[in-house]
Amino acid sequence: MPVIAYHVLHLIWVFRLGPIEFLGTAEQLVVQAMEARNTKLGEDHPDMLISMNNLASTYMKQGRWEEAEQLEVQVMETRKTKLGEDHPDTLTSMANLAFTWKSSGHDAKAVN
């Protein structure tokens, strides 16, 4: 991983774990990383899916449940297609989606 990319990822985590006021900055950095990865790697590359998941996580921390859910479903479906339903990354995506559903009050969806 190039040094600059490493530092951007580090900043994203610092902003996401910091005070709530930093989430907007984290979102901007995640979107920039996601756009760069999409241009260089394509939308179904594993690193691109990680960026999408990071953005979904940022949305979730902001209470933007629908946007988080949309991204998580897209990541999960792409991983199912590329990696299979039993791959650990696919299962992690399923768990992330269930957690979003649970956090947003959709317990029935999360259990099923």
C-alpha atoms as an extended CHARMM CRD file, in Angstrom:
* protein
*
       112  EXT
         1         1  MET       CA              0.0000000000        0.0000000000        0.0000000000  PROA      1               0.0000000000
         2         2  PRO       CA              1.4710000000        3.3840000000       -0.9410000000  PROA      2               0.0000000000
         3         3  VAL       CA              2.4540000000        5.5710000000        2.0020000000  PROA      3               0.0000000000
         4         4  ILE       CA             -0.0690000000        8.3000000000        1.1250000000  PROA      4               0.0000000000
         5         5  ALA       CA             -2.9220000000        5.7720000000        0.9640000000  PROA      5               0.0000000000
         6         6  TYR       CA             -1.9010000000        4.4220000000        4.3630000000  PROA      6               0.0000000000
         7         7  HSD       CA             -1.9730000000        7.9060000000        5.8910000000  PROA      7               0.0000000000
         8         8  VAL       CA             -5.3890000000        8.6670000000        4.3700000000  PROA      8               0.0000000000
         9         9  LEU       CA             -6.7710000000        5.4290000000        5.8240000000  PROA      9               0.0000000000
        10        10  HSD       CA             -5.2770000000        6.3170000000        9.2030000000  PROA      10              0.0000000000
        11        11  LEU       CA             -6.9150000000        9.7600000000        9.1100000000  PROA      11              0.0000000000
        12        12  ILE       CA            -10.2570000000        8.2060000000        8.2320000000  PROA      12              0.0000000000
        13        13  TRP       CA            -10.0890000000        6.0000000000       11.3250000000  PROA      13              0.0000000000
        14        14  VAL       CA             -8.9880000000        8.8840000000       13.5410000000  PROA      14              0.0000000000
        15        15  PHE       CA            -11.9350000000       10.9930000000       12.3850000000  PROA      15              0.0000000000
        16        16  ARG       CA            -14.4310000000        8.1140000000       12.6190000000  PROA      16              0.0000000000
        17        17  LEU       CA            -13.3650000000        7.2450000000       16.1620000000  PROA      17              0.0000000000
        18        18  GLY       CA            -13.1430000000       10.8480000000       17.3230000000  PROA      18              0.0000000000
        19        19  PRO       CA            -15.9030000000       13.2220000000       18.3730000000  PROA      19              0.0000000000
        20        20  ILE       CA            -19.1470000000       13.1980000000       16.3910000000  PROA      20              0.0000000000
        21        21  GLU       CA            -18.1480000000       16.5030000000       14.7820000000  PROA      21              0.0000000000
        22        22  PHE       CA            -15.3700000000       14.6690000000       12.9040000000  PROA      22              0.0000000000
        23        23  LEU       CA            -17.7460000000       12.3130000000       11.0720000000  PROA      23              0.0000000000
        24        24  GLY       CA            -18.3200000000       14.7910000000        8.2230000000  PROA      24              0.0000000000
        25        25  THR       CA            -14.5810000000       14.9510000000        7.6230000000  PROA      25              0.0000000000
        26        26  ALA       CA            -14.3470000000       11.1650000000        7.8140000000  PROA      26              0.0000000000
        27        27  GLU       CA            -17.1510000000       10.8850000000        5.2710000000  PROA      27              0.0000000000
        28        28  GLN       CA            -15.3460000000       13.2230000000        2.8510000000  PROA      28              0.0000000000
        29        29  LEU       CA            -12.1260000000       11.2130000000        3.1360000000  PROA      29              0.0000000000
        30        30  VAL       CA            -13.9170000000        7.8940000000        2.6790000000  PROA      30              0.0000000000
        31        31  VAL       CA            -15.7400000000        9.1950000000       -0.4040000000  PROA      31              0.0000000000
        32        32  GLN       CA            -12.4420000000       10.4310000000       -1.8870000000  PROA      32              0.0000000000
        33        33  ALA       CA            -10.7760000000        7.0640000000       -1.2230000000  PROA      33              0.0000000000
        34        34  MET       CA            -13.7710000000        5.2380000000       -2.6790000000  PROA      34              0.0000000000
        35        35  GLU       CA            -13.7920000000        7.3540000000       -5.8460000000  PROA      35              0.0000000000
        36        36  ALA       CA            -10.0520000000        6.8400000000       -6.3510000000  PROA      36              0.0000000000
        37        37  ARG       CA            -10.3620000000        3.0880000000       -5.8410000000  PROA      37              0.0000000000
        38        38  ASN       CA            -13.3230000000        2.8960000000       -8.2010000000  PROA      38              0.0000000000
        39        39  THR       CA            -11.3560000000        4.7150000000      -10.9130000000  PROA      39              0.0000000000
        40        40  LYS       CA             -8.2130000000        2.6300000000      -10.4730000000  PROA      40              0.0000000000
        41        41  LEU       CA             -9.6190000000       -0.7660000000       -9.5170000000  PROA      41              0.0000000000
        42        42  GLY       CA            -13.2660000000       -0.9700000000      -10.5510000000  PROA      42              0.0000000000
        43        43  GLU       CA            -16.4470000000       -1.2100000000       -8.5280000000  PROA      43              0.0000000000
        44        44  ASP       CA            -16.2210000000       -4.9190000000       -7.6670000000  PROA      44              0.0000000000
        45        45  HSD       CA            -12.5770000000       -4.9670000000       -6.5100000000  PROA      45              0.0000000000
        46        46  PRO       CA            -12.1760000000       -6.1330000000       -2.8820000000  PROA      46              0.0000000000
        47        47  ASP       CA            -10.4980000000       -2.8430000000       -1.8670000000  PROA      47              0.0000000000
        48        48  MET       CA            -13.3680000000       -0.8760000000       -3.3950000000  PROA      48              0.0000000000
        49        49  LEU       CA            -15.8370000000       -2.9730000000       -1.4100000000  PROA      49              0.0000000000
        50        50  ILE       CA            -13.8830000000       -2.1730000000        1.7650000000  PROA      50              0.0000000000
        51        51  SER       CA            -14.2160000000        1.5480000000        0.9840000000  PROA      51              0.0000000000
        52        52  MET       CA            -17.9450000000        1.1290000000        0.4140000000  PROA      52              0.0000000000
        53        53  ASN       CA            -18.2510000000       -0.7000000000        3.7210000000  PROA      53              0.0000000000
        54        54  ASN       CA            -16.3020000000        2.0810000000        5.4660000000  PROA      54              0.0000000000
        55        55  LEU       CA            -18.6980000000        4.6580000000        4.0380000000  PROA      55              0.0000000000
        56        56  ALA       CA            -21.6780000000        2.5720000000        5.1640000000  PROA      56              0.0000000000
        57        57  SER       CA            -20.1860000000        2.4270000000        8.6490000000  PROA      57              0.0000000000
        58        58  THR       CA            -19.7310000000        6.2030000000        8.6530000000  PROA      58              0.0000000000
        59        59  TYR       CA            -23.3480000000        6.6620000000        7.5400000000  PROA      59              0.0000000000
        60        60  MET       CA            -24.4710000000        4.3370000000       10.3170000000  PROA      60              0.0000000000
        61        61  LYS       CA            -22.5970000000        6.3730000000       12.9410000000  PROA      61              0.0000000000
        62        62  GLN       CA            -24.4280000000        9.4440000000       11.5880000000  PROA      62              0.0000000000
        63        63  GLY       CA            -27.8110000000        7.6990000000       11.8650000000  PROA      63              0.0000000000
        64        64  ARG       CA            -28.2040000000        7.5890000000        8.0830000000  PROA      64              0.0000000000
        65        65  TRP       CA            -29.6230000000        4.0760000000        8.1660000000  PROA      65              0.0000000000
        66        66  GLU       CA            -31.0900000000        3.8600000000        4.6540000000  PROA      66              0.0000000000
        67        67  GLU       CA            -27.8770000000        5.0010000000        2.9840000000  PROA      67              0.0000000000
        68        68  ALA       CA            -25.8530000000        2.5850000000        5.1140000000  PROA      68              0.0000000000
        69        69  GLU       CA            -28.2350000000       -0.2420000000        4.2640000000  PROA      69              0.0000000000
        70        70  GLN       CA            -28.0510000000        0.4360000000        0.5130000000  PROA      70              0.0000000000
        71        71  LEU       CA            -24.2590000000        0.2940000000        0.4980000000  PROA      71              0.0000000000
        72        72  GLU       CA            -24.1380000000       -2.7860000000        2.7160000000  PROA      72              0.0000000000
        73        73  VAL       CA            -26.5850000000       -4.6490000000        0.4930000000  PROA      73              0.0000000000
        74        74  GLN       CA            -24.5070000000       -3.7480000000       -2.5720000000  PROA      74              0.0000000000
        75        75  VAL       CA            -21.2880000000       -4.9280000000       -0.8890000000  PROA      75              0.0000000000
        76        76  MET       CA            -22.9330000000       -8.1370000000        0.3090000000  PROA      76              0.0000000000
        77        77  GLU       CA            -24.4370000000       -8.9850000000       -3.0820000000  PROA      77              0.0000000000
        78        78  THR       CA            -21.1580000000       -8.3000000000       -4.9020000000  PROA      78              0.0000000000
        79        79  ARG       CA            -19.2340000000      -10.4520000000       -2.4420000000  PROA      79              0.0000000000
        80        80  LYS       CA            -21.7980000000      -13.2570000000       -2.8000000000  PROA      80              0.0000000000
        81        81  THR       CA            -21.3250000000      -13.1740000000       -6.5680000000  PROA      81              0.0000000000
        82        82  LYS       CA            -17.5140000000      -12.8480000000       -6.5460000000  PROA      82              0.0000000000
        83        83  LEU       CA            -16.5850000000      -14.8750000000       -3.4650000000  PROA      83              0.0000000000
        84        84  GLY       CA            -19.5500000000      -17.1220000000       -2.7040000000  PROA      84              0.0000000000
        85        85  GLU       CA            -22.0960000000      -17.1400000000        0.1100000000  PROA      85              0.0000000000
        86        86  ASP       CA            -19.8350000000      -18.9530000000        2.5860000000  PROA      86              0.0000000000
        87        87  HSD       CA            -16.7430000000      -16.7700000000        2.1920000000  PROA      87              0.0000000000
        88        88  PRO       CA            -15.7330000000      -14.9990000000        5.4370000000  PROA      88              0.0000000000
        89        89  ASP       CA            -15.9410000000      -11.5470000000        3.7790000000  PROA      89              0.0000000000
        90        90  THR       CA            -19.4770000000      -12.2800000000        2.5590000000  PROA      90              0.0000000000
        91        91  LEU       CA            -20.4920000000      -13.4650000000        6.0120000000  PROA      91              0.0000000000
        92        92  THR       CA            -19.0100000000      -10.3060000000        7.5300000000  PROA      92              0.0000000000
        93        93  SER       CA            -21.0950000000       -8.2470000000        5.0910000000  PROA      93              0.0000000000
        94        94  MET       CA            -24.2090000000      -10.1310000000        6.1650000000  PROA      94              0.0000000000
        95        95  ALA       CA            -23.3930000000       -9.4580000000        9.8130000000  PROA      95              0.0000000000
        96        96  ASN       CA            -22.8160000000       -5.7590000000        9.0920000000  PROA      96              0.0000000000
        97        97  LEU       CA            -26.2010000000       -5.5020000000        7.3930000000  PROA      97              0.0000000000
        98        98  ALA       CA            -27.9220000000       -7.3140000000       10.2640000000  PROA      98              0.0000000000
        99        99  PHE       CA            -26.2580000000       -4.9400000000       12.7470000000  PROA      99              0.0000000000
       100       100  THR       CA            -27.4980000000       -1.9320000000       10.7640000000  PROA      100             0.0000000000
       101       101  TRP       CA            -31.0120000000       -3.3370000000       10.7160000000  PROA      101             0.0000000000
       102       102  LYS       CA            -30.8910000000       -4.0080000000       14.4600000000  PROA      102             0.0000000000
       103       103  SER       CA            -29.4700000000       -0.5510000000       15.2100000000  PROA      103             0.0000000000
       104       104  SER       CA            -32.1900000000        1.1270000000       13.1460000000  PROA      104             0.0000000000
       105       105  GLY       CA            -34.9910000000       -0.7370000000       14.9490000000  PROA      105             0.0000000000
       106       106  HSD       CA            -35.6500000000       -3.4000000000       12.3130000000  PROA      106             0.0000000000
       107       107  ASP       CA            -35.1170000000       -6.3600000000       14.6210000000  PROA      107             0.0000000000
       108       108  ALA       CA            -37.2010000000       -8.7650000000       12.5370000000  PROA      108             0.0000000000
       109       109  LYS       CA            -35.0400000000       -8.1520000000        9.4540000000  PROA      109             0.0000000000
       110       110  ALA       CA            -31.8640000000       -8.5910000000       11.5060000000  PROA      110             0.0000000000
       111       111  VAL       CA            -32.9310000000      -11.9730000000       12.8660000000  PROA      111             0.0000000000
       112       112  ASN       CA            -34.0210000000      -13.3530000000        9.5180000000  PROA      112             0.0000000000
